[in-house]
Amino acid sequence: MSTIKKPKGHYISVGIIIGIGIFGMLGTVIYLITNNFAFIGVGPAVGIPIGLILGQSMESKKEREGKIRELSTQEKQRQHLLIFLGLGVAFLSIIGFLLFAIVQS
């Protein structure tokens, strides 16, 4: 029985997604109950580190079992492109927010 090896960082990504999903929903539910908008941001802020810890533990376990492989050149290039695009979107969002704040004042 052959097992497919996952690329390095796969389980960390899965853990972060689970953490954001669970705690993001929890923050939204708390917001709806308390009507305090701050809890929407607290959910993902708590979920990311918890998901990171969960993902890192899964990654370590799978690495000890030999089920983790290094990223291929194509995967590394795609990862760099996605990081660059994410930073670009974040930068444009900040610029848009600042322009909106200036226009509103």
SULWOZI-V354612 format. One record per backbone hydrogen bond with DSSP energy under -1.0 kcal/mol. CO is the residue of the C=O (numbers start at 1). NH is the residue of the N-H. E is the energy in kcal/mol with one decimal. If there is no record, write none. Layout:
BEGIN
co:CO nh:NH e:E
co:CO nh:NH e:E
END
This chain:
BEGIN
co:6 nh:69 e:-2.5
co:7 nh:10 e:-2.0
co:9 nh:13 e:-2.0
co:10 nh:14 e:-2.1
co:11 nh:15 e:-2.3
co:12 nh:16 e:-2.3
co:13 nh:17 e:-2.4
co:14 nh:18 e:-2.4
co:15 nh:19 e:-2.6
co:16 nh:20 e:-2.8
co:17 nh:21 e:-2.5
co:18 nh:22 e:-2.7
co:19 nh:23 e:-2.3
co:20 nh:24 e:-2.2
co:21 nh:25 e:-1.7
co:22 nh:26 e:-2.1
co:23 nh:27 e:-2.5
co:24 nh:28 e:-1.9
co:25 nh:29 e:-2.6
co:26 nh:30 e:-2.5
co:27 nh:31 e:-2.1
co:28 nh:32 e:-2.4
co:29 nh:33 e:-2.0
co:30 nh:34 e:-2.9
co:31 nh:35 e:-2.9
co:36 nh:39 e:-1.6
co:37 nh:40 e:-1.4
co:38 nh:42 e:-1.2
co:39 nh:43 e:-1.6
co:41 nh:45 e:-1.4
co:42 nh:46 e:-2.0
co:43 nh:47 e:-2.3
co:44 nh:48 e:-2.4
co:46 nh:50 e:-1.5
co:47 nh:51 e:-2.8
co:48 nh:52 e:-2.4
co:49 nh:53 e:-2.2
co:50 nh:54 e:-2.4
co:51 nh:55 e:-3.0
co:52 nh:56 e:-2.5
co:53 nh:57 e:-2.0
co:54 nh:58 e:-2.0
co:55 nh:59 e:-2.7
co:56 nh:60 e:-2.5
co:57 nh:61 e:-2.1
co:58 nh:62 e:-2.4
co:59 nh:63 e:-2.3
co:60 nh:64 e:-2.1
co:61 nh:65 e:-1.5
co:62 nh:67 e:-2.9
co:67 nh:6 e:-2.1
co:69 nh:8 e:-1.8
co:72 nh:76 e:-2.3
co:73 nh:77 e:-2.3
co:74 nh:78 e:-2.3
co:75 nh:79 e:-2.4
co:76 nh:80 e:-2.4
co:77 nh:81 e:-2.2
co:78 nh:82 e:-2.5
co:79 nh:83 e:-2.1
co:80 nh:84 e:-2.4
co:81 nh:85 e:-2.6
co:82 nh:86 e:-2.5
co:83 nh:87 e:-2.4
co:84 nh:88 e:-2.1
co:85 nh:89 e:-2.5
co:86 nh:90 e:-2.3
co:87 nh:91 e:-2.5
co:88 nh:92 e:-2.6
co:89 nh:93 e:-2.2
co:90 nh:94 e:-2.1
co:91 nh:95 e:-2.4
co:92 nh:96 e:-2.6
co:93 nh:97 e:-2.4
co:94 nh:98 e:-2.6
co:95 nh:99 e:-2.7
co:96 nh:100 e:-2.4
co:97 nh:101 e:-2.5
co:98 nh:102 e:-2.3
co:99 nh:103 e:-2.5
co:100 nh:104 e:-2.1
co:101 nh:105 e:-1.1
END
